[in-house]
């Protein structure tokens, strides 16, 4: 049995040298708008308008998508966070350390924090939260996949908790910084899932007060708030956070209506600002932008290699060589997005970019299709093989894909037609989109996935991820099944040596890109527009969600 020697828990910022070196190299997500001006003002109600789909559950343990993360950031907190330099900093855990073999982690917890229902935050609460995420009945996907290697959680004493791992996990701290595994009151978790979804209970700066479905959620100030992450606590020492009395979180799907509401002063912050709106807002002195690209994966089109026709690499390459993405991004995004050639977001420093693989080559594409047996065309100009048209089903989530991106897909459709691909674009609401994916009724798909760190590659491209999570969602939508890639991702996940980890992830990305499993497009966008009356708004350096813990309204 491997040794499991622990050194004494020590300050988190000097945790293991390997992890510290690794994280020091990270350039995190998150972001800030202009520096706050003036002294903070206490009181007032801020209205936020979201263009993302209204969550069906406000508990981000359940499912685990970005709209949940956006709002849950206001009332839930995690064990650790990241600072602006990408270093892990204490939050609800003050210190931590791993055993030499990486199979046990111990976390020392704050002893002065209470959930807003009066339940103490302690080691038993941490154990209850991990169990909740891992319980199949919770139907978690994002949190479940992030914490897959935690085998058991032991409350050593009230404020010391030990994680026993099934295998070393070099991404554990990154995973624990995410809101999808944030801490909730174990007392509240004992309620029915319906009740907990309606009003999760955390330790954050705000409390869920009311939820008017299809309209808004009202959050009110946590008067006893005392637990910002270490970097915020240091910067705001002596302040009485949060400054706002309440937040009204509205759901306004139409982008033009959201912007009009911002211009009129009806709301003070909007998300999902569209490219044309961002350009328009540049000339308005009363509006400022917060640009916070999400970490994890880039926005990309996944090619389903699990079935014909994309089980043939020649057909995958032919498709990618057929389409001109650059022109579409330039014309449709007005300079608000840059082309990506990597599986990873630009805020992930270990991203590998290989532009030459995505150069348009229609002659080469034609040859590849001929070689693959798609060497005839029907009366409409589409390629045919054994009497079957080269047709690709492309379901599009209208809740997750902005109009500019949907227009980009239409341009891809037109380009690919020239080479004989028939692309059937299917605009669907989120629920229907999930259903089509679950039935494997797609050849192309664009699915955002946000996770701190390059471990997102394991979740998206390890063959284990072809098996659905308890929620029914499977992350490996390209259905990559490559033993060499699996081994690389497994090794990368197990090593804490920064150089070795970087090398393994580079090799893994090379397999993904050179296998033509994906067509990278651009970073996952996070453009927020705010009234200049809103000060102190920032995006979390974890998954780039906005936080209003230190925000105030100028009268």
C-alpha positions in Angstrom: 0.0 0.0 0.0 1.5 3.4 -0.9 2.6 5.6 1.9 0.3 8.5 2.8 2.5 10.9 4.7 1.0 14.3 5.5 3.0 17.3 6.4 1.3 19.6 8.8 -1.4 21.7 7.0 0.0 25.0 6.1 -1.1 28.2 4.5 -2.9 27.5 1.3 -0.9 29.9 -0.8 2.2 27.8 -0.2 0.5 24.4 -0.7 2.6 21.8 -2.6 5.3 23.3 -4.7 4.2 21.6 -7.8 0.7 22.8 -7.6 1.8 26.3 -6.7 4.2 26.4 -9.7 1.5 25.1 -12.0 -1.1 27.6 -10.8 1.3 30.5 -10.9 1.6 29.9 -14.6 -2.1 30.1 -15.1 -3.8 33.1 -16.6 -7.3 32.8 -15.2 -10.7 33.7 -16.5 -12.6 36.4 -14.8 -12.2 40.1 -15.5 -12.9 43.6 -14.3 -14.4 46.6 -15.9 -12.8 49.9 -15.2 -11.5 50.6 -11.7 -14.2 51.6 -9.3 -14.6 55.3 -8.7 -15.6 57.0 -5.5 -16.4 55.5 -2.1 -18.7 52.5 -1.8 -22.4 53.4 -1.2 -24.5 51.1 1.0 -28.0 50.2 0.1 -30.2 50.1 -3.1 -31.5 47.4 -5.4 -29.7 46.5 -8.6 -31.6 44.8 -11.4 -29.7 42.3 -13.6 -31.1 41.1 -16.9 -30.0 37.7 -18.1 -30.3 36.4 -21.7 -29.4 32.9 -20.7 -32.1 30.3 -20.2 -33.9 30.5 -16.9 -32.6 27.7 -14.8 -35.1 25.0 -14.0 -33.3 24.6 -10.6 -31.3 27.3 -8.7 -29.1 24.6 -7.1 -26.1 24.2 -9.4 -25.4 20.7 -8.0 -28.4 19.6 -10.0 -27.5 19.4 -13.7 -24.8 22.1 -13.6 -25.1 24.6 -16.5 -23.9 28.1 -16.9 -27.1 30.0 -16.2 -27.1 28.3 -12.8 -23.5 29.3 -12.2 -24.4 33.0 -13.1 -27.0 33.4 -10.3 -25.6 30.9 -7.8 -22.4 32.9 -7.5 -24.4 35.4 -5.6 -25.5 33.1 -2.8 -23.1 30.1 -2.7 -19.4 29.9 -1.9 -16.7 27.3 -2.6 -13.9 25.8 -0.5 -11.2 27.6 -2.6 -11.0 30.4 -5.1 -8.5 31.8 -7.6 -7.0 35.3 -7.5 -6.4 37.5 -10.5 -3.1 35.8 -11.1 -4.7 32.4 -11.3 -3.3 31.2 -7.9 -5.5 29.2 -5.6 -6.5 31.2 -2.5 -8.4 30.2 0.6 -12.2 30.7 0.8 -14.2 28.5 3.0 -11.1 26.3 3.5 -8.1 28.1 5.0 -5.5 25.5 4.4 -5.0 22.2 2.6 -2.4 19.6 1.8 -2.1 16.4 -0.1 -0.5 13.1 0.9 2.7 12.2 -1.0 0.8 9.7 -3.2 -2.0 12.2 -3.9 -4.6 9.8 -2.6 -5.7 11.9 0.4 -6.3 15.6 0.8 -7.0 17.4 4.0 -8.7 20.7 4.2 -8.9 23.0 7.3 -12.1 24.9 7.3 -13.1 28.3 8.7 -14.7 28.0 12.1 -16.7 31.3 12.0 -19.0 30.7 9.1 -22.7 29.9 9.3 -25.2 29.1 6.5 -28.0 31.6 6.2 -30.4 29.2 7.8 -28.3 29.0 10.9 -26.6 25.7 10.1 -22.9 25.8 11.0 -20.4 25.3 8.2 -18.2 22.4 9.2 -16.6 19.2 8.1 -19.9 17.3 8.2 -21.4 20.0 5.9 -18.6 19.4 3.4 -19.2 15.7 3.5 -22.9 16.2 2.9 -22.2 18.4 -0.1 -19.9 16.0 -1.8 -22.3 13.2 -1.2 -25.1 15.4 -2.6 -23.2 16.0 -5.8 -22.2 12.4 -6.2 -25.7 11.0 -5.4 -27.2 9.8 -8.8 -30.6 11.1 -7.5 -29.2 14.6 -7.6 -28.7 14.2 -11.4 -25.5 16.3 -11.4 -23.4 16.5 -14.6 -20.8 19.2 -14.3 -20.1 18.8 -10.6 -20.3 15.0 -10.8 -17.7 14.8 -13.5 -15.4 17.3 -11.7 -15.4 15.3 -8.5 -15.4 11.8 -9.9 -12.1 10.8 -8.2 -13.3 11.6 -4.6 -14.0 8.2 -3.1 -14.9 9.1 0.4 -15.1 12.2 2.6 -14.2 11.9 6.3 -14.9 14.5 8.9 -11.7 14.3 11.0 -13.0 16.9 13.4 -15.4 19.8 13.2 -13.1 21.8 11.0 -10.8 19.3 9.4 -12.1 17.2 6.5 -10.2 14.5 4.5 -10.9 13.5 0.9 -9.9 10.0 0.1 -9.3 9.6 -3.7 -9.7 6.7 -6.0 -6.7 8.1 -8.0 -4.5 11.2 -7.8 -6.3 14.3 -9.2 -4.1 17.2 -10.2 -7.2 19.2 -11.0 -8.9 18.8 -7.6 -8.3 22.4 -6.4 -9.4 23.8 -9.8 -12.5 21.7 -9.6 -13.3 22.7 -6.0 -13.2 26.4 -7.0 -16.2 26.1 -9.2 -19.7 27.1 -8.2 -21.1 23.8 -9.4 -19.6 22.2 -6.3 -20.1 25.1 -3.9 -21.2 24.5 -0.4 -24.9 24.4 0.6 -26.6 24.0 4.0 -26.9 20.3 4.8 -30.1 21.1 6.6 -31.5 22.6 3.4 -30.2 19.7 1.4 -32.4 17.4 3.4 -35.5 19.1 2.0 -37.1 17.8 -1.2 -35.2 18.5 -4.4 -38.0 20.7 -5.5 -37.7 22.9 -2.3 -34.0 23.1 -2.5 -34.1 24.0 -6.2 -36.4 26.9 -5.4 -34.2 28.4 -2.7 -30.7 26.9 -2.1 -29.1 28.0 1.1 -25.5 29.0 1.2 -23.0 31.3 3.0 -22.8 33.9 0.2 -23.4 37.6 0.3 -27.0 37.3 -0.8 -30.0 35.0 0.0 -32.6 33.7 -2.4 -35.8 35.4 -1.3 -38.4 34.8 -4.0 -38.6 33.2 -7.4 -41.3 34.3 -9.9 -41.0 31.7 -12.6 -40.5 33.0 -16.1 -39.8 36.4 -14.7 -37.3 37.0 -11.9 -35.5 35.9 -8.8 -35.1 38.3 -5.9 -32.0 38.1 -3.8 -31.6 40.0 -0.5 -28.6 41.0 1.5 -27.0 38.5 3.9 -26.6 40.7 6.9 -24.2 38.3 8.6 -21.9 37.8 5.6 -18.3 37.4 6.6 -16.6 34.9 4.2 -15.4 36.5 0.9 -12.4 34.7 -0.7 -9.0 35.6 0.7 -8.1 38.0 -2.1 -11.4 39.9 -1.8 -11.2 39.9 2.0 -7.7 41.5 1.8 -8.8 44.1 -0.6 -11.9 45.1 1.3 -10.7 44.7 4.8 -12.9 46.8 7.2 -15.7 47.0 4.6 -19.2 45.7 5.4 -19.9 43.5 2.4 -22.2 43.4 0.5 -23.1 47.0 -0.1 -26.4 46.3 -2.0 -29.6 45.6 -0.2 -31.0 43.4 -2.9 -30.7 42.2 -6.5 -33.6 41.5 -8.9 -32.4 38.8 -11.3 -34.6 39.1 -14.4 -34.8 36.8 -17.4 -35.1 38.8 -20.7 -34.4 36.4 -23.6 -34.6 39.0 -26.3 -31.2 40.8 -26.7 -32.7 44.0 -28.1 -35.1 44.2 -25.2 -32.3 43.7 -22.7 -30.2 46.4 -24.2 -33.2 48.8 -24.3 -33.8 48.1 -20.7 -30.2 49.0 -19.9 -30.3 52.2 -21.9 -33.5 53.3 -20.2 -32.2 52.6 -16.7 -34.8 49.8 -16.1 -31.9 47.4 -15.4 -28.3 48.2 -14.5 -26.4 45.1 -15.8 -27.1 42.8 -18.7 -25.3 39.6 -19.9 -25.1 38.0 -23.3 -24.5 41.3 -25.0 -24.5 40.7 -28.7 -21.6 41.8 -31.0 -23.6 44.6 -32.7 -24.8 45.8 -29.3 -21.3 45.9 -27.9 -20.2 48.0 -30.8 -23.2 50.3 -30.3 -22.5 50.7 -26.6 -19.0 51.9 -27.3 -20.3 55.3 -28.1 -22.5 55.5 -25.0 -20.6 57.1 -22.0 -23.3 55.8 -19.6 -22.5 52.2 -20.4 -19.4 50.2 -19.8 -18.4 46.7 -20.9 -17.0 43.8 -18.8 -15.3 41.2 -21.1 -14.6 38.0 -19.3 -14.0 35.0 -21.6 -14.8 31.7 -19.9 -12.1 29.2 -19.0 -12.1 25.6 -20.1 -13.0 24.7 -23.7 -13.2 27.0 -26.7 -16.4 27.3 -28.6 -16.2 24.7 -31.2 -18.1 22.4 -33.5 -17.8 18.7 -32.4 -17.9 16.1 -35.2 -19.6 12.9 -34.0 -17.0 10.2 -34.7 -19.1 7.5 -33.1 -21.1 6.8 -36.3 -21.0 7.3 -40.0 -20.1 9.4 -41.9 -17.7 11.0 -39.3 -16.3 7.6 -38.2 -14.1 8.1 -41.2 -11.3 10.6 -40.5 -11.1 11.5 -44.2 -14.7 12.7 -44.1 -14.0 14.7 -40.9 -11.0 16.4 -42.5 -12.9 17.1 -45.7 -15.6 18.8 -43.8 -13.2 21.0 -41.8 -11.2 21.8 -45.0 -14.4 22.9 -46.7 -15.5 25.7 -44.5 -14.2 29.2 -44.0 -14.8 30.2 -40.4 -12.5 33.2 -40.3 -14.6 35.3 -42.7 -17.8 34.6 -40.8 -16.3 35.5 -37.4 -14.9 38.8 -38.8 -18.1 39.8 -40.5 -20.6 38.7 -37.8 -18.8 39.5 -34.5 -17.5 43.0 -35.3 -14.2 42.4 -33.7 -15.6 41.1 -30.4 -14.3 37.6 -30.9 -11.1 36.1 -32.2 -10.7 32.9 -34.1 -9.5 29.9 -32.1 -7.5 27.0 -33.3 -7.4 25.2 -30.0 -9.7 22.9 -27.9 -9.0 25.2 -25.0 -10.0 28.8 -24.2 -7.4 31.5 -24.7 -7.4 32.0 -20.9 -6.0 28.5 -20.5 -2.2 28.8 -20.8 -1.8 25.2 -21.8 -3.9 25.5 -24.9 -2.3 24.2 -28.1 -3.1 26.2 -31.3 -2.5 24.6 -34.7 -4.0 27.0 -37.4 -2.5 25.1 -40.4 -4.9 22.2 -39.7 -7.9 24.5 -40.4 -6.8 26.2 -43.5 -9.5 26.0 -46.2 -8.5 23.5 -49.0 -11.4 22.7 -51.2 -9.3 20.6 -53.6 -8.0 18.5 -50.8 -11.5 18.1 -49.4 -12.8 16.9 -52.7 -10.0 14.3 -53.0 -10.6 13.1 -49.5 -14.3 12.6 -50.1 -13.6 10.8 -53.4 -11.2 8.5 -51.5 -13.8 7.9 -48.8 -16.2 6.7 -51.5 -18.4 9.8 -51.6 -17.4 10.2 -55.3 -20.8 10.9 -56.8 -23.3 13.8 -56.6 -27.0 13.8 -56.9 -29.2 16.2 -58.8 -28.9 18.8 -56.0 -25.1 18.7 -56.0 -24.8 16.7 -52.7 -22.3 13.9 -52.4 -23.8 10.3 -52.5 -22.4 7.0 -51.5 -24.2 3.7 -52.0 -27.3 5.7 -52.8 -27.2 7.7 -49.6 -26.8 11.4 -49.5 -24.0 12.9 -47.4 -26.3 14.5 -44.9 -25.3 15.9 -41.5 -27.7 16.7 -38.7 -26.7 19.8 -36.7 -29.0 20.6 -33.7 -28.5 24.1 -32.4 -29.5 25.2 -28.9 -31.1 28.6 -29.4 -30.7 29.1 -25.6 -26.9 28.8 -25.8 -26.1 29.9 -29.3 -26.2 33.6 -29.9 -27.7 35.0 -33.2 -24.3 35.8 -34.6 -23.2 32.2 -34.0 -26.3 30.9 -35.6 -25.6 33.0 -38.6 -22.0 31.6 -38.6 -23.5 28.1 -38.7 -25.5 29.1 -41.7 -22.3 30.2 -43.5 -20.7 26.9 -42.6 -23.7 25.2 -44.1 -23.3 27.2 -47.3 -19.6 26.5 -47.6 -20.0 22.8 -46.9 -22.7 22.5 -49.6 -20.2 23.5 -52.2 -18.2 20.4 -51.4 -21.3 18.3 -51.3 -22.3 18.2 -47.6 -25.9 18.7 -46.8 -26.2 20.2 -43.3 -29.6 20.2 -41.7 -29.6 22.9 -39.0 -32.2 22.3 -36.3 -32.9 25.2 -34.0 -34.1 23.7 -30.7 -34.9 24.9 -27.2 -32.5 23.6 -24.5 -34.6 20.7 -23.4 -35.2 19.4 -26.9 -31.5 19.9 -27.7 -30.5 17.7 -24.8 -33.0 15.1 -25.9 -31.6 14.9 -29.4 -28.0 14.5 -28.1 -29.1 11.8 -25.7 -30.6 9.9 -28.6 -27.3 10.2 -30.6 -29.3 12.0 -33.4 -26.6 14.4 -34.4 -23.5 14.6 -36.6 -22.4 18.1 -35.7 -23.0 20.0 -32.4 -21.7 23.1 -30.7 -21.8 22.6 -26.9 -20.2 25.1 -24.5 -18.3 23.6 -21.6 -16.8 25.6 -18.8 -14.3 24.2 -16.3 -11.3 25.7 -14.6 -8.0 24.3 -16.1 -7.0 21.9 -18.8 -8.6 19.0 -17.1 -11.7 19.9 -19.1 -10.0 17.9 -21.9 -10.4 14.7 -19.8 -14.1 15.4 -19.3 -14.7 16.2 -23.0 -12.5 13.7 -24.8 -11.8 10.7 -22.6 -13.8 7.7 -23.7 -15.3 7.4 -20.2 -17.3 10.5 -21.0 -19.3 8.8 -23.7 -21.1 7.2 -20.8 -23.8 9.6 -19.5 -23.5 11.3 -16.1 -26.5 10.8 -13.8 -28.2 13.8 -15.4 -28.2 11.9 -18.7 -25.7 14.3 -20.3 -22.5 12.9 -21.7 -19.7 15.3 -22.3 -17.7 13.6 -25.0 -20.0 14.7 -27.8 -17.3 14.1 -30.4 -17.4 10.5 -29.1 -13.6 10.2 -29.3 -12.6 6.7 -28.4 -8.8 6.6 -28.5 -6.8 4.5 -26.1 -3.7 6.6 -26.5 -5.6 9.7 -25.8 -7.3 8.1 -22.8 -3.9 7.2 -21.4 -2.5 10.7 -21.9 -5.5 12.3 -20.2 -5.3 9.9 -17.3 -1.6 10.5 -16.8 -2.1 14.3 -16.9 -4.9 14.1 -14.4 -2.6 12.1 -12.0 0.6 14.1 -12.2 1.3 17.2 -10.1 4.6 17.9 -12.0 3.9 21.1 -14.0 6.2 20.4 -16.9 5.1 16.8 -17.3 1.4 17.9 -17.1 1.9 20.5 -19.8 3.6 18.0 -22.1 0.9 15.5 -21.6 -1.9 18.0 -22.3 0.0 19.2 -25.4 0.2 15.7 -26.8 -3.5 15.1 -26.0 -4.6 18.2 -27.8 -2.5 17.3 -30.8 -4.4 14.0 -31.1 -7.7 15.8 -30.8 -6.8 18.4 -33.4 -4.9 16.2 -35.9 -7.8 13.7 -35.7 -10.2 16.4 -36.9 -12.6 15.7 -34.2 -13.4 19.3 -33.6 -13.6 22.6 -35.5 -12.5 25.3 -33.0 -14.3 28.6 -33.5 -13.6 31.3 -30.8 -13.6 31.7 -27.0 -16.8 31.2 -25.0 -18.1 34.7 -24.8 -18.9 36.6 -21.6 -19.7 40.2 -22.5 -21.5 42.1 -19.7 -22.7 45.6 -20.1 -23.3 47.8 -17.1 -24.5 51.2 -16.3 -21.7 53.5 -15.2 -23.7 53.9 -12.0 -22.7 50.3 -11.1 -19.3 50.2 -9.4 -17.2 47.4 -8.0 -18.5 44.7 -10.4 -16.1 42.0 -11.3 -16.1 38.5 -12.8 -14.9 35.7 -10.7 -11.4 34.5 -11.7 -12.8 30.9 -11.5 -15.5 30.5 -14.1 -15.9 34.2 -15.1 -19.4 34.6 -13.5 -20.2 38.1 -12.3 -20.1 38.8 -8.5 -22.0 41.6 -6.8 -20.4 41.0 -3.4 -18.4 44.2 -3.7 -20.7 46.2 -6.1 -22.6 49.3 -5.3 -24.9 51.8 -7.0 -23.8 55.5 -7.3 -26.9 57.6 -6.3 
